[in-house]
Structures are given as structure tokens and as C-alpha cells.
Amino acid sequence: MKSDLNNALKFFSALADETRLKILLSLIEKPQNVTQIYDIVGKDTMTISAISHQLKTLADNNIVKVKRKGRQKVYGLSEDHCWCILRDVQNKFDGCSCKSCNKNNYHLEELI
């Protein structure tokens, strides 16, 4: 039980960083190399080195997987986790209005 809790804490701690969350959201669609991630996530605000550092943190926590393709590394979401929660978060903040997203969204006034 304690081990499971520690693993959950590591997972959610890794998600609690803006850059790492942006990286993960960019990897939902497809695996990418660091330059592709940099173009999406940090071109105006970060260096490629900083993106690489965040990717290493995610890889060290088994949140992303890394495969070599020639001279470059390609990063993708680890198959060790269910990414439904990440997709749900993305849909929620992107303004998803599908019925499945709204069926459990109650307004406080309705509960009182």
C-alpha cells in the first residue's frame, strides 16, 4: 500500500509542473523528438536543454518512454499508465462540451 502511494505521489508530482504537463499534452497525439516538443512547448520561453531536462525527469519516473531512432531520441507516453485522466483534463480546459464530459458536472446551486 505504501509503495503504491509513493508511486502515485511521484506520478502526480511530475504532473504538477507546467512545462512537464505541456510536454505530456503534446505527446498525447504522437511520439515526438525533443525539437518537435520544443517547437510546441517552449520555443518562446525555454531552451531545448531545459526541455531535455524535463523529459529526463519524466523518463526517470517512467512517465514517458524513450526510443532511439538513429541519432535522435523519440519520446512517447509510457504504457505503464492510463492516460484517460490527462485527456480528460485537456478536454475540460479546452472547453469540451460533449455529453460524457458534462454528465457529471454539477453546479453548486443544483446540489444545495
SVG drawing of the C-alpha trace seen along z (x, -y; Angstrom):
<svg xmlns="http://www.w3.org/2000/svg" viewBox="-31 -34 54 36">
<polyline fill="none" stroke="black" stroke-width="0.4" points="0.0,0.0 2.8,-2.5 4.7,-1.7 1.5,-2.3 1.0,-5.6 4.6,-6.6 4.3,-5.8 1.1,-7.8 2.8,-10.8 5.8,-10.6 3.4,-10.5 1.3,-13.4 4.3,-15.4 5.7,-15.1 2.4,-16.3 2.4,-19.3 4.9,-21.2 3.6,-23.5 6.3,-22.5 6.1,-18.8 2.3,-19.0 2.6,-20.8 5.1,-18.2 2.7,-15.3 -0.2,-17.1 1.9,-17.4 2.7,-13.7 -1.0,-12.6 -1.2,-12.8 2.0,-11.0 5.6,-10.4 8.0,-13.2 11.7,-14.1 12.9,-16.9 13.0,-19.5 9.3,-18.8 8.4,-19.1 10.4,-22.3 8.5,-23.8 5.2,-23.1 6.0,-23.7 8.9,-26.1 10.0,-27.9 9.4,-31.3 10.1,-30.7 12.6,-27.8 15.8,-26.3 16.0,-22.9 18.3,-22.0 15.6,-22.9 13.0,-20.8 15.5,-17.9 15.9,-18.2 12.2,-18.0 12.0,-15.0 14.7,-13.3 12.6,-13.8 9.6,-12.3 11.6,-9.4 13.3,-8.8 9.8,-8.5 8.6,-6.1 6.0,-8.6 7.5,-8.8 9.4,-6.2 12.4,-6.9 13.4,-5.1 16.4,-5.8 15.8,-6.5 19.3,-6.9 20.9,-9.8 17.8,-11.2 15.6,-10.2 11.8,-9.9 9.6,-10.4 6.2,-8.9 3.8,-8.3 4.6,-5.3 2.2,-2.4 2.5,-1.9 -0.1,-4.5 -3.7,-5.1 -3.7,-8.5 -7.5,-8.9 -7.1,-11.4 -4.7,-13.6 -7.1,-13.5 -10.0,-14.4 -8.0,-17.4 -7.2,-18.5 -10.8,-18.3 -12.0,-20.1 -9.8,-23.1 -10.1,-23.2 -13.8,-23.6 -15.1,-20.2 -18.8,-20.1 -19.6,-16.5 -22.3,-14.7 -19.8,-12.3 -17.8,-15.3 -20.9,-17.1 -22.9,-14.3 -21.1,-14.6 -20.5,-18.3 -22.9,-19.6 -23.3,-23.2 -23.2,-24.0 -26.7,-25.5 -28.1,-22.2 -26.5,-20.4 -27.9,-22.8"/>
</svg>
